[in-house]
Amino acid sequence: MKRIIALLCAVILMLTLVGCGERTKEEGYSVDIEYYLKTGQVKEAQFNIGTPIKDIEKEIAKHSEEGEGTLCQGDEIVLIEGTDYNYYNAPDFYYYYNVGNEDKGISCIVGFTDMYGFSVGQTGEYTIKSALEKEKLEVIEGIADEDEFFFMPFSIENCKKLSCTIENNVLVFYFENDALIAGVIYDKENWAV
């Protein structure tokens, strides 16, 4: 009887381990990053690269007046004006555009939360690099320059980055201590990092 129970427990344990391996392989990070990068989108963001500024202003007005639109309840987007660029400070994303080039729309999106299914503070560099390479994207590894932290109040020494480019759009993931801290997508013709 003990042998049968031990054998049954061993079989259940093996099936559990095999099932976990298959689930990870099937689920993985199945977001089509190539498609989103090509089209200037972040799956989790409300606006995209090229979104006209007037459309964002309309959406903000619609939300504040009627409580409708694509903005979630409680979302507040504030316009921060600068010399060279302005940006909309939203809860999880910053949406930048160049002053004088408003007609080009949003040129850069910075994400501080989930981007393409990768979680800030939880997803490591290896995981993201593997997902990008799985999609046959050319990944460039490096150390971020101080100028790249225009979106943060401080710079991070030895901050690693992974970047890839499709057509005019560039996607960069930044890491501190092997954990994702931010993601940036920008149109290289309308934005200079």
BADREN-405800 format. One line per field, with one value per residue: x, y, z of N, C-alpha, C in turn; residue number from 1; chain. Coordinates in pm, whole numbers, always signed. Atoms other than C-alpha are relative to their C-alpha. Layout:
BEGIN
n.xx <- X_...
n.yy <- Y_...
n.zz <- Z_...
ca.xx <- X_...
ca.yy <- Y_...
ca.zz <- Z_...
c.xx <- X_...
c.yy <- Y_...
c.zz <- Z_...
i <- NUM_...
ch <- A_...
***
This chain:
BEGIN
n.xx <- +82_-89_-67_+97_+16_-125_-3_+103_-54_-108_+62_+64_-108_-57_+98_+0_-120_+13_+105_-55_-91_+77_+75_-94_-38_+113_+42_-113_+36_+53_+37_-70_-76_-37_+116_+20_-112_+18_+112_-19_+96_-27_+128_+66_+10_+123_-30_-108_-90_+73_+134_+5_+16_+141_+79_-23_+70_+143_+24_-9_+119_+116_-5_+22_+135_+107_-39_-1_-121_-87_-67_+67_+47_-111_-118_-13_-114_-40_-99_-118_-62_-144_-57_-14_+108_+106_+47_+118_-35_+113_-38_-101_-78_-22_+13_-78_-3_-91_+58_-20_+32_+123_+68_-50_+64_-85_-125_-67_+82_-79_+86_-51_+78_-8_-15_-3_+11_-114_+33_-107_-40_+11_-52_-144_-60_-8_+135_+39_-89_+44_+127_-29_-73_+95_+73_-101_-37_-142_-7_-128_-20_-92_+15_+70_-66_+75_+100_+116_+90_+75_+131_-12_-60_-139_-54_-41_-130_-10_+132_-4_+113_+19_+76_+20_+58_+71_+29_-35_+28_-102_+49_-111_+33_-106_-6_-86_-12_+68_+146_+50_+42_+80_-7_+18_+14_+0_-17_-134_+0_+62_-44_-142_-32
n.yy <- -119_-115_-11_-55_-142_-66_-4_-96_-134_-27_-27_-132_-98_-8_-67_-142_-64_-2_-98_-136_-26_-25_-124_-110_-4_-45_-136_-89_-138_+20_-126_-19_-124_-50_-73_-123_-91_-49_-95_-105_+20_+76_+68_-44_-147_-56_-71_+61_-90_-64_-46_-146_-69_-44_+116_+21_-110_+32_+113_-52_-83_+89_+74_-89_-57_+100_+125_+103_+6_+115_-12_+74_-81_-32_-41_-142_-28_-139_-47_-65_-74_-23_-85_+76_+96_+7_+137_+30_+85_+88_+86_+103_-33_-139_-13_-118_-52_-112_-133_-43_+113_+60_+67_+138_+77_+58_+50_+88_+49_+62_+82_+33_+113_+106_-34_+122_+115_+5_-81_-78_+49_+145_+71_-15_-28_+123_+35_-91_+25_+126_-24_-80_+86_+101_-65_-27_-141_-22_-63_-62_-16_-109_-76_-125_-128_-89_-73_+85_-4_-125_+24_+30_-111_+34_+102_+123_+43_+136_+51_+77_-21_+82_-78_+54_-99_+43_-119_-123_+10_+61_+46_+17_+43_-36_+93_-24_+126_+102_-14_-104_-122_-82_+29_-120_+18_-132_-13_-59_-117_-113_-5_+29_+30
n.zz <- +0_-6_+130_+96_-33_+38_+146_+40_-31_+96_+129_-10_-2_+136_+86_-39_+54_+145_+30_-19_+111_+121_-15_+18_+141_+82_-33_+22_+32_+134_+64_+127_-18_+133_+52_-79_+25_+137_+5_-100_-108_-121_-22_-122_-3_+54_+124_+79_+73_+109_-38_+5_-128_-13_-41_-143_-68_+6_-91_-136_-22_-3_-127_-114_+6_+4_-63_+104_+79_-22_-128_-106_-111_-90_+77_+23_+86_-17_+98_-57_+110_-8_+103_+125_+13_-99_-16_-79_-112_-33_-114_+27_+119_+41_+145_+36_+136_+17_+14_+138_+88_-50_+112_+8_-107_-104_+57_-94_-111_-106_-86_-133_-48_+100_+141_+82_-90_-92_-118_-61_-131_-9_+116_+14_+131_+79_+46_+108_+113_+62_+69_+119_+95_+47_+110_+105_-1_-29_-132_-30_-144_-32_-124_+31_-23_-89_+78_+26_-114_+2_-58_-143_-75_-30_+91_-66_+50_+54_+34_+123_+90_+120_+97_+134_+90_+121_+80_-72_-143_-85_-130_-95_-135_-95_-112_-114_-74_+80_-1_+89_-69_+92_+143_+82_+144_+63_+144_+9_+88_-68_-139_-18_-140
ca.xx <- +0_+283_+455_+139_+92_+460_+437_+116_+280_+584_+363_+164_+487_+627_+304_+309_+666_+600_+282_+468_+733_+477_+273_+578_+675_+325_+240_+577_+570_+344_+299_+390_+654_+760_+408_+373_+719_+654_+327_+462_+235_+269_+0_-72_-55_-350_-179_+72_+369_+221_-104_-202_-179_-529_-667_-507_-643_-992_-967_-861_-1146_-1400_-1288_-1287_-1624_-1823_-1624_-1606_-1339_-1046_-904_-980_-1169_-921_-666_-539_-314_-123_+63_+416_+566_+936_+1170_+1242_+964_+635_+492_+172_+231_-13_-23_+193_+330_+482_+392_+647_+635_+875_+785_+741_+667_+324_+201_+413_+221_+366_+732_+832_+655_+814_+660_+701_+474_+399_+521_+452_+374_+706_+667_+881_+1074_+1006_+1121_+1492_+1721_+1767_+1391_+1335_+1640_+1522_+1172_+1309_+1548_+1268_+1089_+1407_+1466_+1825_+1900_+2176_+2308_+2478_+2513_+2281_+2426_+2327_+2139_+1907_+1753_+1571_+1254_+1391_+1485_+1820_+2054_+2158_+2521_+2593_+2232_+2209_+1990_+1856_+1742_+1603_+1488_+1229_+1199_+1180_+1085_+1331_+1246_+1475_+1445_+1646_+1760_+1899_+2030_+1886_+1532_+1339_+1302_+1152_+1080_+1098_+971_+1043_+1036_+1402_+1314_+1118_+1298_+1662_+1771
ca.yy <- +0_+240_+165_+244_+576_+663_+575_+778_+1080_+1050_+1042_+1345_+1534_+1452_+1562_+1887_+1963_+1872_+2081_+2386_+2355_+2339_+2629_+2854_+2761_+2819_+3138_+3311_+3668_+3635_+4006_+4081_+4342_+4368_+4475_+4727_+4872_+4903_+5087_+5301_+5151_+5035_+4778_+4912_+5286_+5509_+5698_+5604_+5754_+6005_+6058_+6418_+6658_+6790_+6435_+6404_+6745_+6640_+6315_+6500_+6752_+6477_+6285_+6586_+6719_+6400_+6130_+5943_+5856_+5615_+5751_+5535_+5670_+5849_+5899_+6250_+6373_+6695_+6890_+6982_+7253_+7281_+7471_+7203_+6958_+6927_+6613_+6474_+6327_+6036_+5783_+5518_+5684_+6013_+6125_+6368_+6594_+6854_+7220_+7361_+7014_+6960_+6859_+6542_+6437_+6228_+6151_+5960_+5745_+5652_+5370_+5315_+5014_+4711_+4748_+4472_+4241_+4304_+4434_+4711_+4594_+4229_+4140_+4084_+4174_+3813_+3755_+4063_+3997_+3640_+3758_+4017_+3768_+3511_+3762_+3786_+4148_+4273_+4357_+4598_+4585_+4878_+5117_+5420_+5770_+6040_+6224_+5928_+5991_+6307_+6150_+6085_+6333_+6155_+5941_+5588_+5484_+5175_+5141_+4867_+4897_+4682_+4849_+4751_+4948_+4886_+5146_+5484_+5354_+5268_+5068_+5085_+4897_+5025_+4804_+4860_+4555_+4333_+4463_+4665_+5029_+5189_+5141_+5405_+5402_+5693_+5802_+5864_+6117_+6335_+6272_+6283_+6113
ca.zz <- +0_+90_-240_-437_-254_-304_-674_-711_-539_-768_-1079_-961_-888_-1235_-1407_-1210_-1315_-1678_-1678_-1543_-1810_-2088_-1948_-1935_-2289_-2428_-2239_-2221_-2347_-2645_-2722_-3082_-2998_-3362_-3465_-3181_-3242_-3615_-3552_-3267_-3004_-2648_-2581_-2233_-2320_-2400_-2684_-2956_-3135_-3378_-3187_-3267_-2974_-3046_-3006_-2663_-2562_-2680_-2483_-2168_-2207_-2276_-1968_-1736_-1857_-1908_-1730_-2061_-2313_-2309_-1985_-1685_-1388_-1163_-1442_-1458_-1733_-1676_-1945_-1835_-2055_-2125_-2351_-2612_-2542_-2359_-2212_-2076_-1734_-1701_-1414_-1585_-1898_-2011_-2364_-2513_-2816_-2951_-2909_-3259_-3403_-3252_-3598_-3571_-3259_-2980_-3052_-2739_-2480_-2148_-1945_-1573_-1541_-1758_-2115_-2366_-2074_-1896_-1539_-1398_-1094_-1171_-1521_-1572_-1859_-1974_-2000_-2215_-2431_-2492_-2586_-2830_-2989_-3014_-3240_-3450_-3348_-3350_-2986_-2892_-2536_-2369_-2079_-2075_-2107_-1858_-2136_-2176_-1834_-1939_-1798_-1448_-1174_-1136_-1342_-1258_-1284_-1490_-1593_-1853_-2158_-2439_-2758_-3095_-3397_-3665_-3938_-3758_-3415_-3140_-2828_-2523_-2195_-1895_-1607_-1260_-1073_-1348_-1294_-1550_-1438_-1751_-2117_-2389_-2746_-2976_-3339_-3424_-3695_-3451_-3123_-3021_-2701
c.xx <- +87_+68_-94_-19_+125_+11_-99_+49_+110_-56_-65_+106_+60_-96_-7_+119_-6_-103_+51_+92_-75_-74_+93_+36_-113_-35_+112_-43_-44_-46_+84_+72_+36_-114_-17_+111_-13_-107_+9_-95_+64_-135_-77_-24_-129_+20_+123_+95_-80_-141_-1_-27_-145_-89_+16_-74_-152_-36_+3_-124_-125_-7_-33_-142_-109_+32_+3_+136_+85_+75_-79_-44_+118_+127_+0_+126_+27_+105_+111_+73_+148_+47_+2_-113_-101_-36_-124_+41_-126_+45_+114_+91_+18_-6_+65_-25_+89_-77_+34_-29_-127_-74_+46_-62_+100_+123_+69_-97_+92_-96_+66_-76_+13_+13_+17_-4_+116_-27_+123_+26_-1_+66_+148_+45_+1_-136_-41_+87_-42_-128_+23_+71_-91_-81_+93_+33_+149_+9_+141_+6_+96_-24_-61_+88_-86_-113_-126_-102_-73_-134_+3_+65_+146_+49_+48_+133_-6_-136_+9_-122_+2_-80_-14_-76_-71_-45_+40_-15_+107_-65_+121_-57_+120_-9_+94_+0_-83_-152_-38_-44_-85_+18_-31_-16_-4_+20_+132_+9_-54_+41_+147_+26_+141
c.yy <- +126_+22_+63_+149_+78_+13_+103_+144_+38_+35_+138_+110_+18_+73_+149_+72_+10_+104_+142_+36_+32_+132_+119_+14_+55_+145_+99_+144_-1_+129_+15_+135_+59_+84_+134_+101_+62_+108_+109_-9_-68_-59_+57_+152_+48_+68_-62_+106_+56_+44_+153_+61_+42_-117_-28_+107_-26_-111_+46_+83_-86_-73_+92_+56_-106_-129_-116_-1_-121_+7_-73_+96_+24_+38_+151_+20_+150_+34_+73_+66_+24_+89_-72_-98_+18_-146_-5_-101_-77_-94_-99_+31_+151_+0_+132_+42_+123_+130_+49_-109_-70_-77_-144_-90_-49_-62_-102_-38_-69_-73_-36_-115_-111_+59_-130_-126_-16_+95_+70_-53_-151_-75_+32_+20_-123_-37_+87_-24_-128_+19_+79_-84_-109_+55_+41_+149_+10_+81_+54_+23_+115_+56_+135_+121_+83_+71_-81_+4_+133_-13_-30_+118_-24_-100_-118_-43_-146_-64_-71_+31_-103_+85_-77_+104_-70_+128_+124_-10_-79_-35_-24_-42_+32_-88_+52_-128_-111_+6_+117_+121_+90_-52_+126_-43_+140_-11_+72_+119_+125_+13_-36_-22_+47
c.zz <- +0_-134_-104_+24_-41_-152_-53_+26_-99_-137_+1_-2_-140_-94_+32_-60_-152_-42_+13_-116_-128_+8_-24_-147_-86_+27_-28_-15_-145_-68_-126_+3_-136_-59_+72_-25_-139_-8_+106_+118_+120_+38_+119_+7_-66_-135_-65_-54_-117_+34_-1_+137_+21_+41_+149_+79_+0_+99_+146_+33_+14_+135_+118_+2_+19_+75_-97_-69_+37_+131_+106_+110_+95_-72_-13_-82_+8_-106_+74_-117_+27_-113_-135_-24_+112_+18_+86_+105_+39_+113_-29_-117_-12_-152_-43_-145_-3_-15_-141_-101_+47_-109_-19_+107_+102_-67_+89_+112_+99_+92_+131_+63_-104_-140_-76_+86_+96_+116_+56_+140_+13_-115_-17_-144_-90_-59_-118_-123_-73_-80_-129_-107_-57_-117_-113_-11_+33_+129_+22_+151_+24_+138_-38_+31_+93_-74_-24_+114_+11_+73_+150_+72_+35_-103_+83_-60_-44_-27_-135_-85_-111_-97_-131_-81_-114_-69_+79_+151_+74_+133_+89_+135_+88_+124_+109_+83_-63_+6_-90_+82_-89_-141_-77_-145_-60_-151_-22_-95_+71_+145_+7_+147_+27
i <- 1_2_3_4_5_6_7_8_9_10_11_12_13_14_15_16_17_18_19_20_21_22_23_24_25_26_27_28_29_30_31_32_33_34_35_36_37_38_39_40_41_42_43_44_45_46_47_48_49_50_51_52_53_54_55_56_57_58_59_60_61_62_63_64_65_66_67_68_69_70_71_72_73_74_75_76_77_78_79_80_81_82_83_84_85_86_87_88_89_90_91_92_93_94_95_96_97_98_99_100_101_102_103_104_105_106_107_108_109_110_111_112_113_114_115_116_117_118_119_120_121_122_123_124_125_126_127_128_129_130_131_132_133_134_135_136_137_138_139_140_141_142_143_144_145_146_147_148_149_150_151_152_153_154_155_156_157_158_159_160_161_162_163_164_165_166_167_168_169_170_171_172_173_174_175_176_177_178_179_180_181_182_183_184_185_186_187_188_189_190_191_192_193
ch <- A_A_A_A_A_A_A_A_A_A_A_A_A_A_A_A_A_A_A_A_A_A_A_A_A_A_A_A_A_A_A_A_A_A_A_A_A_A_A_A_A_A_A_A_A_A_A_A_A_A_A_A_A_A_A_A_A_A_A_A_A_A_A_A_A_A_A_A_A_A_A_A_A_A_A_A_A_A_A_A_A_A_A_A_A_A_A_A_A_A_A_A_A_A_A_A_A_A_A_A_A_A_A_A_A_A_A_A_A_A_A_A_A_A_A_A_A_A_A_A_A_A_A_A_A_A_A_A_A_A_A_A_A_A_A_A_A_A_A_A_A_A_A_A_A_A_A_A_A_A_A_A_A_A_A_A_A_A_A_A_A_A_A_A_A_A_A_A_A_A_A_A_A_A_A_A_A_A_A_A_A_A_A_A_A_A_A_A_A_A_A_A_A
***
